[in-house]
Amino acid sequence: MNDEVTMYAPERHQAILEQARANGRVEVRELAELLRVTPETIRRDLTSLERRGLVRRAHGGAIPVERSLVGPAVSERNEIRVAEKLAIATAAIDELPDGGSILIDAGTTTIKLAELIPTDRRLTVVTHSLPVAIALADRENIELHVLGGLVRSTSRATVGTWTHQMVSMVSVDVAFISINGITPERGLTTHNIAEAAVKSAIIKASRRSIVLADHSKFGREEFSRVAPLAAIDTIITDAGVNAELVHEVEASGPDVILAGPSPTPAVA
């Protein structure tokens, strides 16, 4: 029996869209196994969906076109991939300078980084994230500078002209940046234009820039462009990331560090 006749094209298209919207992206090989068709069939399906404006092809798969330009609130994102974010933040501690200056971007993984900074570490910290500032406000060894501006309720971070002016006044050793999408073609992307502008300014204000992003951010492309991959030095992610995507990202410039244990291999 030919597996490819078990599902009609419109049914496959609907299944592909559901997977893309649920996961943020789909991959040809995984869809072929899931829907029991050949990779060539999936590629034709994705081409059809792209022509209808429902997905955009990207790196061995596709991403859904419809995305929130706002993004989920911090409280919602705090409950997603907690173990991965903790592993990434823990690995990022090794990248802290000795007695230098850092700039911490807004994001749930960067909040965890702030919480994990050793209490005996002397640092100058600049941030536009209110949760990061709160996490560090009582630290005697931290010289904390909070950037002013318009506070966005979803990210609890400041954006706008004031924020830009203040970022342009500093030069830090290391910047830790949160991001929503990473692809070799489009580089770093995020949901909101105002936050993308601040992230771009943060990268320019740092001598070394490190992106903290779990594996789900790889292969995703969001609405607002932040910077090309060549503009950053390092990406720290978790061991669940797609190996092929890692190679493609590293070919564009930054080193990729895998945090935490490798995924447990499947039992045959």
C-alpha positions in Angstrom: 0.0 0.0 0.0 1.3 3.5 -0.9 1.5 5.6 2.2 1.1 8.8 0.2 -2.5 8.1 -0.6 -3.5 7.8 3.1 -4.0 11.6 3.3 -5.2 14.0 0.6 -3.2 17.2 -0.1 -5.7 19.6 1.6 -5.5 17.4 4.7 -1.7 17.4 4.7 -1.7 21.2 4.2 -4.0 21.6 7.2 -1.8 19.3 9.3 1.4 21.2 8.2 -0.2 24.5 9.2 -1.2 23.2 12.6 2.3 22.0 13.3 3.8 25.3 12.1 1.6 27.4 14.2 2.0 25.2 17.3 5.8 25.0 17.1 6.9 28.2 15.3 8.4 26.2 12.4 8.3 22.8 10.6 11.0 20.7 9.1 10.7 18.7 5.9 12.2 15.5 7.3 10.0 15.5 10.4 6.8 16.2 8.4 7.7 13.4 6.0 7.9 10.9 8.9 4.8 12.3 10.6 2.6 12.3 7.5 4.1 9.2 6.0 5.0 10.8 2.7 8.3 11.5 0.8 10.3 14.7 1.5 9.6 15.7 -2.1 5.8 15.6 -1.4 6.3 17.8 1.7 8.4 20.3 -0.3 5.6 20.6 -2.9 3.1 21.1 -0.1 5.3 23.8 1.4 5.6 25.5 -2.0 1.8 25.5 -2.3 1.3 26.9 1.1 3.9 29.6 0.5 2.2 30.7 -2.7 -1.0 31.1 -0.7 0.9 33.3 1.8 0.5 30.9 4.7 4.1 29.9 5.3 7.6 31.1 4.4 10.2 28.6 3.4 13.3 28.6 5.6 16.2 26.1 6.1 14.8 22.7 5.3 11.3 23.6 6.3 9.0 26.6 6.8 7.7 29.1 9.3 4.1 30.4 9.6 3.5 33.8 8.2 1.0 34.9 10.8 2.8 35.9 14.0 2.0 38.1 16.9 3.7 41.5 16.6 3.4 41.9 20.4 4.7 38.6 21.7 3.6 36.9 24.9 4.0 38.6 28.3 7.0 37.9 30.5 4.8 36.0 33.0 3.7 33.6 30.2 7.2 33.1 28.9 8.6 32.5 32.3 6.7 29.1 32.4 8.1 27.9 29.0 11.3 25.8 28.7 12.4 26.6 32.2 15.1 23.9 32.4 16.7 25.0 29.1 16.7 28.7 30.1 18.3 27.8 33.4 21.0 25.8 31.7 21.7 28.7 29.2 21.8 31.3 32.0 24.2 29.0 34.0 26.5 28.7 31.0 26.4 32.5 30.5 27.9 33.0 34.0 31.2 31.8 32.6 31.2 34.7 30.1 31.0 37.4 32.8 34.0 39.7 32.9 36.1 40.1 36.0 35.1 43.4 37.6 34.0 44.8 34.2 30.8 46.2 32.8 27.9 44.3 31.2 24.6 45.3 29.5 21.7 42.9 30.2 18.8 43.0 27.6 15.2 42.3 28.5 14.1 38.6 28.4 13.2 35.7 30.5 16.6 34.0 30.1 18.4 37.2 30.8 16.4 37.6 34.0 17.6 34.1 35.1 21.2 35.2 34.3 20.8 38.3 36.6 19.4 36.1 39.4 22.4 33.7 39.0 25.2 36.3 39.1 27.3 35.4 42.1 26.8 37.7 45.1 30.5 38.3 45.5 31.0 39.4 41.9 31.8 43.1 41.4 30.2 44.4 38.2 28.8 47.5 36.6 25.4 46.5 35.1 23.3 48.5 32.7 19.8 47.3 31.8 16.5 48.4 30.4 14.7 45.5 31.9 12.7 46.2 35.1 12.8 42.5 36.3 16.6 42.5 35.8 16.9 45.7 37.7 14.8 44.4 40.6 16.9 41.2 40.7 20.1 43.2 41.2 18.9 46.2 43.1 20.0 45.0 46.5 23.4 43.7 45.5 26.1 45.7 47.2 28.8 44.6 44.7 26.7 45.7 41.7 26.8 49.2 40.4 23.4 49.3 38.7 22.3 51.7 35.9 18.7 51.5 34.7 17.9 53.0 31.3 14.8 55.2 31.2 12.1 55.3 28.5 8.6 54.1 27.8 7.9 50.8 29.6 6.3 48.1 27.5 3.9 46.1 29.6 4.5 42.8 27.8 8.3 42.8 28.3 8.5 45.1 31.3 11.4 46.9 29.4 12.0 50.5 28.4 12.1 51.5 24.8 12.1 54.7 22.8 14.2 57.8 22.3 15.4 58.1 25.9 16.5 54.5 26.0 18.5 55.0 22.7 20.2 58.1 24.0 21.3 56.4 27.2 22.5 53.3 25.4 24.6 55.5 23.1 26.3 57.0 26.2 27.9 53.7 27.4 30.5 51.2 26.2 30.4 47.9 28.0 32.6 44.8 28.0 29.9 42.3 27.3 26.2 42.5 26.3 23.8 39.6 27.0 20.9 39.7 24.5 17.6 37.9 24.3 16.1 37.2 20.9 13.0 35.5 19.4 14.3 34.4 16.0 17.7 33.3 14.6 18.3 32.4 10.9 21.4 32.8 8.7 19.5 34.8 6.1 17.8 37.3 8.3 20.0 37.1 11.4 18.4 38.1 14.7 14.7 39.1 14.7 12.1 39.9 17.4 8.4 40.7 17.7 8.5 44.5 18.2 10.2 47.2 16.2 10.9 49.4 19.3 12.5 46.5 21.2 14.5 45.5 18.0 15.9 49.0 17.9 17.1 48.8 21.5 18.6 45.4 21.0 20.5 46.7 18.0 21.8 49.7 20.0 22.9 47.3 22.8 25.0 45.2 20.4 26.7 48.4 19.1 27.4 49.6 22.6 29.3 46.4 23.6 32.8 45.1 22.8 31.5 41.6 22.9 27.9 40.5 22.4 26.3 37.2 23.5 22.9 36.0 22.5 21.0 33.8 25.0 18.3 31.8 23.1 16.8 28.3 23.6 16.6 25.9 20.7 13.1 26.9 19.6 14.5 30.3 18.4 16.7 28.7 15.8 15.1 28.7 12.3 12.4 31.2 13.3 12.0 34.6 11.7 10.0 37.3 13.4 8.7 40.7 12.3 11.5 43.1 13.3 15.1 42.7 12.3 17.8 43.3 15.0 21.2 42.6 13.4 23.0 40.1 11.1 24.6 37.1 12.7 28.0 38.6 11.8 27.4 41.4 14.3 27.5 39.1 17.4 30.2 37.0 18.9 28.5 34.0 20.6 25.1 32.3 20.9 24.4 30.2 24.0 21.6 27.7 23.5 20.5 24.3 24.8 21.4 20.8 23.6 18.0 20.4 21.9 19.0 22.6 19.0 19.1 21.2 15.4 22.7 20.4 14.6 22.4 21.4 10.9 21.0 24.8 11.9 24.0 25.3 14.3 26.5 24.6 11.5 24.7 27.1 9.2 24.6 29.8 12.0 28.3 29.3 12.8 29.2 29.6 9.2 27.7 33.1 9.3 30.0 34.2 12.1 29.1 33.5 15.8 30.3 30.6 17.9 27.5 28.5 19.3 27.8 27.1 22.8 25.5 24.2 23.8 24.4 24.4 27.5 23.3 21.5 29.6 23.3 17.7 29.0 22.8 16.3 25.5 19.3 14.9 24.8 18.8 11.2 25.8 19.1 9.1 22.7 16.0 7.2 21.7 16.0 3.4 22.5 15.9 1.3 19.3 
